[in-house]
Amino acid sequence: MNATPEQAPEAPVTDLADCVLCGRPTEYPETVRGIVHCPVCEWQEAQRTACSG
């Protein structure tokens, strides 16, 4: 007897917000308020604001 794996319920599809710097899709839904960055721009912003001391 072959058991079929249970499928996880799919999350509802929502539109993703665009990055305010480059326009690529972010990991955040459009309903998020404030400035959102794509993973690349988010990493670059963190590098710019990190303490270099």
mmCIF file as Biopython writes it, N, C-alpha, C and O atoms, coordinates in Angstrom:
data_model
#
loop_
_atom_site.group_PDB
_atom_site.id
_atom_site.type_symbol
_atom_site.label_atom_id
_atom_site.label_alt_id
_atom_site.label_comp_id
_atom_site.label_asym_id
_atom_site.label_entity_id
_atom_site.label_seq_id
_atom_site.pdbx_PDB_ins_code
_atom_site.Cartn_x
_atom_site.Cartn_y
_atom_site.Cartn_z
_atom_site.occupancy
_atom_site.B_iso_or_equiv
_atom_site.auth_seq_id
_atom_site.auth_asym_id
_atom_site.pdbx_PDB_model_num
ATOM 1   N N  . MET A ? 1  ? 0.842  -1.172 0.000  1.0 0.0 1  A 1 
ATOM 2   C CA . MET A ? 1  ? 0.000  0.000  0.000  1.0 0.0 1  A 1 
ATOM 3   C C  . MET A ? 1  ? 0.891  1.240  0.000  1.0 0.0 1  A 1 
ATOM 4   O O  . MET A ? 1  ? 1.716  1.418  0.896  1.0 0.0 1  A 1 
ATOM 5   N N  . ASN A ? 2  ? 0.722  2.081  -0.991 1.0 0.0 2  A 1 
ATOM 6   C CA . ASN A ? 2  ? 1.502  3.305  -1.102 1.0 0.0 2  A 1 
ATOM 7   C C  . ASN A ? 2  ? 0.738  4.459  -0.453 1.0 0.0 2  A 1 
ATOM 8   O O  . ASN A ? 2  ? -0.389 4.774  -0.835 1.0 0.0 2  A 1 
ATOM 9   N N  . ALA A ? 3  ? 1.375  5.074  0.529  1.0 0.0 3  A 1 
ATOM 10  C CA . ALA A ? 3  ? 0.759  6.226  1.178  1.0 0.0 3  A 1 
ATOM 11  C C  . ALA A ? 3  ? 1.189  7.489  0.447  1.0 0.0 3  A 1 
ATOM 12  O O  . ALA A ? 3  ? 2.366  7.666  0.130  1.0 0.0 3  A 1 
ATOM 13  N N  . THR A ? 4  ? 0.247  8.345  0.190  1.0 0.0 4  A 1 
ATOM 14  C CA . THR A ? 4  ? 0.586  9.609  -0.462 1.0 0.0 4  A 1 
ATOM 15  C C  . THR A ? 4  ? 0.858  10.655 0.612  1.0 0.0 4  A 1 
ATOM 16  O O  . THR A ? 4  ? 0.122  10.736 1.595  1.0 0.0 4  A 1 
ATOM 17  N N  . PRO A ? 5  ? 1.893  11.448 0.438  1.0 0.0 5  A 1 
ATOM 18  C CA . PRO A ? 5  ? 2.191  12.478 1.443  1.0 0.0 5  A 1 
ATOM 19  C C  . PRO A ? 5  ? 1.102  13.542 1.454  1.0 0.0 5  A 1 
ATOM 20  O O  . PRO A ? 5  ? 0.547  13.915 0.421  1.0 0.0 5  A 1 
ATOM 21  N N  . GLU A ? 6  ? 0.822  14.010 2.650  1.0 0.0 6  A 1 
ATOM 22  C CA . GLU A ? 6  ? -0.178 15.068 2.770  1.0 0.0 6  A 1 
ATOM 23  C C  . GLU A ? 6  ? 0.418  16.367 2.254  1.0 0.0 6  A 1 
ATOM 24  O O  . GLU A ? 6  ? 1.570  16.695 2.539  1.0 0.0 6  A 1 
ATOM 25  N N  . GLN A ? 7  ? -0.370 17.091 1.503  1.0 0.0 7  A 1 
ATOM 26  C CA . GLN A ? 7  ? 0.094  18.368 0.980  1.0 0.0 7  A 1 
ATOM 27  C C  . GLN A ? 7  ? -0.257 19.465 1.977  1.0 0.0 7  A 1 
ATOM 28  O O  . GLN A ? 7  ? -1.367 19.518 2.507  1.0 0.0 7  A 1 
ATOM 29  N N  . ALA A ? 8  ? 0.708  20.330 2.217  1.0 0.0 8  A 1 
ATOM 30  C CA . ALA A ? 8  ? 0.465  21.457 3.110  1.0 0.0 8  A 1 
ATOM 31  C C  . ALA A ? 8  ? -0.464 22.435 2.419  1.0 0.0 8  A 1 
ATOM 32  O O  . ALA A ? 8  ? -0.371 22.635 1.208  1.0 0.0 8  A 1 
ATOM 33  N N  . PRO A ? 9  ? -1.354 23.043 3.177  1.0 0.0 9  A 1 
ATOM 34  C CA . PRO A ? 9  ? -2.237 24.041 2.544  1.0 0.0 9  A 1 
ATOM 35  C C  . PRO A ? 9  ? -1.407 25.203 2.027  1.0 0.0 9  A 1 
ATOM 36  O O  . PRO A ? 9  ? -0.487 25.677 2.695  1.0 0.0 9  A 1 
ATOM 37  N N  . GLU A ? 10 ? -1.742 25.647 0.842  1.0 0.0 10 A 1 
ATOM 38  C CA . GLU A ? 10 ? -0.984 26.734 0.229  1.0 0.0 10 A 1 
ATOM 39  C C  . GLU A ? 10 ? -1.384 28.062 0.847  1.0 0.0 10 A 1 
ATOM 40  O O  . GLU A ? 10 ? -2.555 28.306 1.139  1.0 0.0 10 A 1 
ATOM 41  N N  . ALA A ? 11 ? -0.389 28.910 1.039  1.0 0.0 11 A 1 
ATOM 42  C CA . ALA A ? 11 ? -0.652 30.239 1.573  1.0 0.0 11 A 1 
ATOM 43  C C  . ALA A ? 11 ? -1.357 31.066 0.493  1.0 0.0 11 A 1 
ATOM 44  O O  . ALA A ? 11 ? -1.100 30.881 -0.697 1.0 0.0 11 A 1 
ATOM 45  N N  . PRO A ? 12 ? -2.232 31.963 0.898  1.0 0.0 12 A 1 
ATOM 46  C CA . PRO A ? 12 ? -2.891 32.792 -0.111 1.0 0.0 12 A 1 
ATOM 47  C C  . PRO A ? 12 ? -1.866 33.646 -0.850 1.0 0.0 12 A 1 
ATOM 48  O O  . PRO A ? 12 ? -0.936 34.186 -0.253 1.0 0.0 12 A 1 
ATOM 49  N N  . VAL A ? 13 ? -2.055 33.752 -2.139 1.0 0.0 13 A 1 
ATOM 50  C CA . VAL A ? 13 ? -1.131 34.514 -2.963 1.0 0.0 13 A 1 
ATOM 51  C C  . VAL A ? 13 ? -1.456 35.997 -2.808 1.0 0.0 13 A 1 
ATOM 52  O O  . VAL A ? 13 ? -2.589 36.427 -3.025 1.0 0.0 13 A 1 
ATOM 53  N N  . THR A ? 14 ? -0.439 36.766 -2.429 1.0 0.0 14 A 1 
ATOM 54  C CA . THR A ? 14 ? -0.627 38.209 -2.308 1.0 0.0 14 A 1 
ATOM 55  C C  . THR A ? 14 ? 0.422  38.889 -3.171 1.0 0.0 14 A 1 
ATOM 56  O O  . THR A ? 14 ? 1.490  38.334 -3.426 1.0 0.0 14 A 1 
ATOM 57  N N  . ASP A ? 15 ? 0.105  40.086 -3.612 1.0 0.0 15 A 1 
ATOM 58  C CA . ASP A ? 15 ? 1.061  40.839 -4.407 1.0 0.0 15 A 1 
ATOM 59  C C  . ASP A ? 15 ? 2.167  41.347 -3.500 1.0 0.0 15 A 1 
ATOM 60  O O  . ASP A ? 15 ? 1.915  41.780 -2.375 1.0 0.0 15 A 1 
ATOM 61  N N  . LEU A ? 16 ? 3.386  41.290 -3.996 1.0 0.0 16 A 1 
ATOM 62  C CA . LEU A ? 16 ? 4.519  41.756 -3.222 1.0 0.0 16 A 1 
ATOM 63  C C  . LEU A ? 16 ? 4.815  43.208 -3.549 1.0 0.0 16 A 1 
ATOM 64  O O  . LEU A ? 16 ? 4.635  43.660 -4.680 1.0 0.0 16 A 1 
ATOM 65  N N  . ALA A ? 17 ? 5.272  43.928 -2.536 1.0 0.0 17 A 1 
ATOM 66  C CA . ALA A ? 17 ? 5.630  45.331 -2.727 1.0 0.0 17 A 1 
ATOM 67  C C  . ALA A ? 17 ? 6.916  45.413 -3.537 1.0 0.0 17 A 1 
ATOM 68  O O  . ALA A ? 17 ? 7.740  44.499 -3.497 1.0 0.0 17 A 1 
ATOM 69  N N  . ASP A ? 18 ? 7.085  46.494 -4.263 1.0 0.0 18 A 1 
ATOM 70  C CA . ASP A ? 18 ? 8.304  46.722 -5.035 1.0 0.0 18 A 1 
ATOM 71  C C  . ASP A ? 18 ? 9.319  47.460 -4.173 1.0 0.0 18 A 1 
ATOM 72  O O  . ASP A ? 18 ? 8.956  48.285 -3.335 1.0 0.0 18 A 1 
ATOM 73  N N  . CYS A ? 19 ? 10.590 47.154 -4.387 1.0 0.0 19 A 1 
ATOM 74  C CA . CYS A ? 19 ? 11.682 47.815 -3.686 1.0 0.0 19 A 1 
ATOM 75  C C  . CYS A ? 19 ? 11.674 49.296 -4.054 1.0 0.0 19 A 1 
ATOM 76  O O  . CYS A ? 19 ? 11.502 49.650 -5.220 1.0 0.0 19 A 1 
ATOM 77  N N  . VAL A ? 20 ? 11.862 50.164 -3.049 1.0 0.0 20 A 1 
ATOM 78  C CA . VAL A ? 20 ? 11.845 51.600 -3.310 1.0 0.0 20 A 1 
ATOM 79  C C  . VAL A ? 20 ? 13.127 52.070 -3.994 1.0 0.0 20 A 1 
ATOM 80  O O  . VAL A ? 20 ? 13.166 53.180 -4.523 1.0 0.0 20 A 1 
ATOM 81  N N  . LEU A ? 21 ? 14.168 51.251 -3.993 1.0 0.0 21 A 1 
ATOM 82  C CA . LEU A ? 21 ? 15.425 51.651 -4.624 1.0 0.0 21 A 1 
ATOM 83  C C  . LEU A ? 21 ? 15.575 51.129 -6.050 1.0 0.0 21 A 1 
ATOM 84  O O  . LEU A ? 21 ? 15.952 51.880 -6.950 1.0 0.0 21 A 1 
ATOM 85  N N  . CYS A ? 22 ? 15.283 49.847 -6.259 1.0 0.0 22 A 1 
ATOM 86  C CA . CYS A ? 22 ? 15.537 49.266 -7.585 1.0 0.0 22 A 1 
ATOM 87  C C  . CYS A ? 22 ? 14.281 48.789 -8.303 1.0 0.0 22 A 1 
ATOM 88  O O  . CYS A ? 22 ? 14.323 48.525 -9.505 1.0 0.0 22 A 1 
ATOM 89  N N  . GLY A ? 23 ? 13.160 48.675 -7.584 1.0 0.0 23 A 1 
ATOM 90  C CA . GLY A ? 23 ? 11.908 48.269 -8.217 1.0 0.0 23 A 1 
ATOM 91  C C  . GLY A ? 23 ? 11.671 46.774 -8.285 1.0 0.0 23 A 1 
ATOM 92  O O  . GLY A ? 23 ? 10.629 46.341 -8.776 1.0 0.0 23 A 1 
ATOM 93  N N  . ARG A ? 24 ? 12.623 45.966 -7.798 1.0 0.0 24 A 1 
ATOM 94  C CA . ARG A ? 24 ? 12.420 44.518 -7.791 1.0 0.0 24 A 1 
ATOM 95  C C  . ARG A ? 24 ? 11.418 44.131 -6.704 1.0 0.0 24 A 1 
ATOM 96  O O  . ARG A ? 24 ? 11.226 44.883 -5.749 1.0 0.0 24 A 1 
ATOM 97  N N  . PRO A ? 25 ? 10.778 42.967 -6.839 1.0 0.0 25 A 1 
ATOM 98  C CA . PRO A ? 25 ? 9.841  42.527 -5.796 1.0 0.0 25 A 1 
ATOM 99  C C  . PRO A ? 25 ? 10.571 42.283 -4.476 1.0 0.0 25 A 1 
ATOM 100 O O  . PRO A ? 25 ? 11.718 41.838 -4.453 1.0 0.0 25 A 1 
ATOM 101 N N  . THR A ? 26 ? 9.882  42.584 -3.385 1.0 0.0 26 A 1 
ATOM 102 C CA . THR A ? 26 ? 10.440 42.360 -2.059 1.0 0.0 26 A 1 
ATOM 103 C C  . THR A ? 26 ? 9.843  41.087 -1.474 1.0 0.0 26 A 1 
ATOM 104 O O  . THR A ? 26 ? 9.104  40.372 -2.151 1.0 0.0 26 A 1 
ATOM 105 N N  . GLU A ? 27 ? 10.160 40.812 -0.233 1.0 0.0 27 A 1 
ATOM 106 C CA . GLU A ? 27 ? 9.575  39.671 0.468  1.0 0.0 27 A 1 
ATOM 107 C C  . GLU A ? 27 ? 8.333  40.094 1.245  1.0 0.0 27 A 1 
ATOM 108 O O  . GLU A ? 27 ? 7.741  39.282 1.956  1.0 0.0 27 A 1 
ATOM 109 N N  . TYR A ? 28 ? 7.934  41.352 1.118  1.0 0.0 28 A 1 
ATOM 110 C CA . TYR A ? 28 ? 6.839  41.901 1.895  1.0 0.0 28 A 1 
ATOM 111 C C  . TYR A ? 28 ? 5.603  42.106 1.022  1.0 0.0 28 A 1 
ATOM 112 O O  . TYR A ? 28 ? 5.729  42.463 -0.150 1.0 0.0 28 A 1 
ATOM 113 N N  . PRO A ? 29 ? 4.411  41.884 1.578  1.0 0.0 29 A 1 
ATOM 114 C CA . PRO A ? 29 ? 3.195  42.149 0.803  1.0 0.0 29 A 1 
ATOM 115 C C  . PRO A ? 29 ? 2.999  43.647 0.601  1.0 0.0 29 A 1 
ATOM 116 O O  . PRO A ? 29 ? 3.580  44.458 1.323  1.0 0.0 29 A 1 
ATOM 117 N N  . GLU A ? 30 ? 2.190  44.007 -0.368 1.0 0.0 30 A 1 
ATOM 118 C CA . GLU A ? 30 ? 1.935  45.423 -0.667 1.0 0.0 30 A 1 
ATOM 119 C C  . GLU A ? 30 ? 1.281  46.152 0.492  1.0 0.0 30 A 1 
ATOM 120 O O  . GLU A ? 30 ? 1.317  47.382 0.546  1.0 0.0 30 A 1 
ATOM 121 N N  . THR A ? 31 ? 0.687  45.423 1.413  1.0 0.0 31 A 1 
ATOM 122 C CA . THR A ? 31 ? -0.013 46.055 2.531  1.0 0.0 31 A 1 
ATOM 123 C C  . THR A ? 31 ? 0.937  46.567 3.605  1.0 0.0 31 A 1 
ATOM 124 O O  . THR A ? 31 ? 0.495  47.258 4.523  1.0 0.0 31 A 1 
ATOM 125 N N  . VAL A ? 32 ? 2.232  46.251 3.521  1.0 0.0 32 A 1 
ATOM 126 C CA . VAL A ? 32 ? 3.206  46.715 4.508  1.0 0.0 32 A 1 
ATOM 127 C C  . VAL A ? 32 ? 3.449  48.201 4.306  1.0 0.0 32 A 1 
ATOM 128 O O  . VAL A ? 32 ? 3.672  48.660 3.186  1.0 0.0 32 A 1 
ATOM 129 N N  . ARG A ? 33 ? 3.403  48.950 5.405  1.0 0.0 33 A 1 
ATOM 130 C CA . ARG A ? 33 ? 3.625  50.393 5.325  1.0 0.0 33 A 1 
ATOM 131 C C  . ARG A ? 33 ? 5.107  50.688 5.494  1.0 0.0 33 A 1 
ATOM 132 O O  . ARG A ? 33 ? 5.838  49.920 6.120  1.0 0.0 33 A 1 
ATOM 133 N N  . GLY A ? 34 ? 5.538  51.793 4.937  1.0 0.0 34 A 1 
ATOM 134 C CA . GLY A ? 34 ? 6.913  52.240 5.117  1.0 0.0 34 A 1 
ATOM 135 C C  . GLY A ? 34 ? 7.796  51.864 3.938  1.0 0.0 34 A 1 
ATOM 136 O O  . GLY A ? 34 ? 7.325  51.408 2.896  1.0 0.0 34 A 1 
ATOM 137 N N  . ILE A ? 35 ? 9.075  52.067 4.134  1.0 0.0 35 A 1 
ATOM 138 C CA . ILE A ? 35 ? 10.058 51.814 3.089  1.0 0.0 35 A 1 
ATOM 139 C C  . ILE A ? 35 ? 10.399 50.332 3.082  1.0 0.0 35 A 1 
ATOM 140 O O  . ILE A ? 35 ? 10.765 49.770 4.114  1.0 0.0 35 A 1 
ATOM 141 N N  . VAL A ? 36 ? 10.279 49.701 1.921  1.0 0.0 36 A 1 
ATOM 142 C CA . VAL A ? 36 ? 10.622 48.285 1.797  1.0 0.0 36 A 1 
ATOM 143 C C  . VAL A ? 36 ? 11.703 48.119 0.738  1.0 0.0 36 A 1 
ATOM 144 O O  . VAL A ? 36 ? 11.701 48.797 -0.289 1.0 0.0 36 A 1 
ATOM 145 N N  . HIS A ? 37 ? 12.613 47.216 1.007  1.0 0.0 37 A 1 
ATOM 146 C CA . HIS A ? 37 ? 13.711 46.924 0.091  1.0 0.0 37 A 1 
ATOM 147 C C  . HIS A ? 37 ? 13.690 45.452 -0.283 1.0 0.0 37 A 1 
ATOM 148 O O  . HIS A ? 37 ? 13.212 44.615 0.482  1.0 0.0 37 A 1 
ATOM 149 N N  . CYS A ? 38 ? 14.213 45.140 -1.468 1.0 0.0 38 A 1 
ATOM 150 C CA . CYS A ? 38 ? 14.417 43.755 -1.859 1.0 0.0 38 A 1 
ATOM 151 C C  . CYS A ? 38 ? 15.578 43.220 -1.015 1.0 0.0 38 A 1 
ATOM 152 O O  . CYS A ? 38 ? 16.287 44.013 -0.397 1.0 0.0 38 A 1 
ATOM 153 N N  . PRO A ? 39 ? 15.793 41.917 -0.970 1.0 0.0 39 A 1 
ATOM 154 C CA . PRO A ? 39 ? 16.874 41.372 -0.143 1.0 0.0 39 A 1 
ATOM 155 C C  . PRO A ? 39 ? 18.252 41.966 -0.466 1.0 0.0 39 A 1 
ATOM 156 O O  . PRO A ? 39 ? 19.052 42.178 0.445  1.0 0.0 39 A 1 
ATOM 157 N N  . VAL A ? 40 ? 18.538 42.235 -1.727 1.0 0.0 40 A 1 
ATOM 158 C CA . VAL A ? 40 ? 19.850 42.774 -2.105 1.0 0.0 40 A 1 
ATOM 159 C C  . VAL A ? 40 ? 20.006 44.196 -1.579 1.0 0.0 40 A 1 
ATOM 160 O O  . VAL A ? 40 ? 21.015 44.518 -0.951 1.0 0.0 40 A 1 
ATOM 161 N N  . CYS A ? 41 ? 19.020 45.044 -1.828 1.0 0.0 41 A 1 
ATOM 162 C CA . CYS A ? 41 ? 19.107 46.431 -1.366 1.0 0.0 41 A 1 
ATOM 163 C C  . CYS A ? 41 ? 19.065 46.504 0.159  1.0 0.0 41 A 1 
ATOM 164 O O  . CYS A ? 41 ? 19.700 47.375 0.753  1.0 0.0 41 A 1 
ATOM 165 N N  . GLU A ? 42 ? 18.326 45.603 0.794  1.0 0.0 42 A 1 
ATOM 166 C CA . GLU A ? 42 ? 18.270 45.568 2.253  1.0 0.0 42 A 1 
ATOM 167 C C  . GLU A ? 42 ? 19.650 45.255 2.824  1.0 0.0 42 A 1 
ATOM 168 O O  . GLU A ? 42 ? 20.078 45.876 3.797  1.0 0.0 42 A 1 
ATOM 169 N N  . TRP A ? 43 ? 20.341 44.300 2.223  1.0 0.0 43 A 1 
ATOM 170 C CA . TRP A ? 43 ? 21.693 43.950 2.663  1.0 0.0 43 A 1 
ATOM 171 C C  . TRP A ? 43 ? 22.653 45.119 2.435  1.0 0.0 43 A 1 
ATOM 172 O O  . TRP A ? 43 ? 23.470 45.428 3.302  1.0 0.0 43 A 1 
ATOM 173 N N  . GLN A ? 44 ? 22.560 45.764 1.283  1.0 0.0 44 A 1 
ATOM 174 C CA . GLN A ? 44 ? 23.430 46.889 0.987  1.0 0.0 44 A 1 
ATOM 175 C C  . GLN A ? 44 ? 23.177 48.052 1.944  1.0 0.0 44 A 1 
ATOM 176 O O  . GLN A ? 44 ? 24.121 48.713 2.376  1.0 0.0 44 A 1 
ATOM 177 N N  . GLU A ? 45 ? 21.928 48.302 2.274  1.0 0.0 45 A 1 
ATOM 178 C CA . GLU A ? 45 ? 21.596 49.364 3.217  1.0 0.0 45 A 1 
ATOM 179 C C  . GLU A ? 45 ? 22.169 49.043 4.599  1.0 0.0 45 A 1 
ATOM 180 O O  . GLU A ? 45 ? 22.668 49.936 5.284  1.0 0.0 45 A 1 
ATOM 181 N N  . ALA A ? 46 ? 22.102 47.785 5.008  1.0 0.0 46 A 1 
ATOM 182 C CA . ALA A ? 46 ? 22.662 47.379 6.294  1.0 0.0 46 A 1 
ATOM 183 C C  . ALA A ? 46 ? 24.173 47.577 6.312  1.0 0.0 46 A 1 
ATOM 184 O O  . ALA A ? 46 ? 24.733 47.958 7.340  1.0 0.0 46 A 1 
ATOM 185 N N  . GLN A ? 47 ? 24.839 47.323 5.190  1.0 0.0 47 A 1 
ATOM 186 C CA . GLN A ? 47 ? 26.282 47.533 5.101  1.0 0.0 47 A 1 
ATOM 187 C C  . GLN A ? 47 ? 26.629 49.010 5.211  1.0 0.0 47 A 1 
ATOM 188 O O  . GLN A ? 47 ? 27.627 49.367 5.839  1.0 0.0 47 A 1 
ATOM 189 N N  . ARG A ? 48 ? 25.815 49.875 4.607  1.0 0.0 48 A 1 
ATOM 190 C CA . ARG A ? 48 ? 26.074 51.319 4.666  1.0 0.0 48 A 1 
ATOM 191 C C  . ARG A ? 48 ? 25.892 51.879 6.061  1.0 0.0 48 A 1 
ATOM 192 O O  . ARG A ? 48 ? 26.620 52.784 6.468  1.0 0.0 48 A 1 
ATOM 193 N N  . THR A ? 49 ? 24.927 51.349 6.798  1.0 0.0 49 A 1 
ATOM 194 C CA . THR A ? 49 ? 24.613 51.912 8.101  1.0 0.0 49 A 1 
ATOM 195 C C  . THR A ? 49 ? 25.333 51.207 9.253  1.0 0.0 49 A 1 
ATOM 196 O O  . THR A ? 49 ? 25.207 51.625 10.404 1.0 0.0 49 A 1 
ATOM 197 N N  . ALA A ? 50 ? 26.085 50.141 8.956  1.0 0.0 50 A 1 
ATOM 198 C CA . ALA A ? 50 ? 26.792 49.407 10.013 1.0 0.0 50 A 1 
ATOM 199 C C  . ALA A ? 50 ? 27.938 50.251 10.562 1.0 0.0 50 A 1 
ATOM 200 O O  . ALA A ? 50 ? 28.512 51.084 9.861  1.0 0.0 50 A 1 
ATOM 201 N N  . CYS A ? 51 ? 28.250 50.019 11.810 1.0 0.0 51 A 1 
ATOM 202 C CA . CYS A ? 51 ? 29.364 50.720 12.452 1.0 0.0 51 A 1 
ATOM 203 C C  . CYS A ? 51 ? 30.662 50.204 11.850 1.0 0.0 51 A 1 
ATOM 204 O O  . CYS A ? 51 ? 30.894 48.996 11.797 1.0 0.0 51 A 1 
ATOM 205 N N  . SER A ? 52 ? 31.497 51.114 11.401 1.0 0.0 52 A 1 
ATOM 206 C CA . SER A ? 52 ? 32.761 50.695 10.786 1.0 0.0 52 A 1 
ATOM 207 C C  . SER A ? 52 ? 33.936 50.921 11.728 1.0 0.0 52 A 1 
ATOM 208 O O  . SER A ? 52 ? 35.088 50.861 11.298 1.0 0.0 52 A 1 
ATOM 209 N N  . GLY A ? 53 ? 33.664 51.181 13.009 1.0 0.0 53 A 1 
ATOM 210 C CA . GLY A ? 53 ? 34.705 51.511 13.970 1.0 0.0 53 A 1 
ATOM 211 C C  . GLY A ? 53 ? 35.386 50.338 14.477 1.0 0.0 53 A 1 
ATOM 212 O O  . GLY A ? 53 ? 36.293 50.458 15.300 1.0 0.0 53 A 1 
#
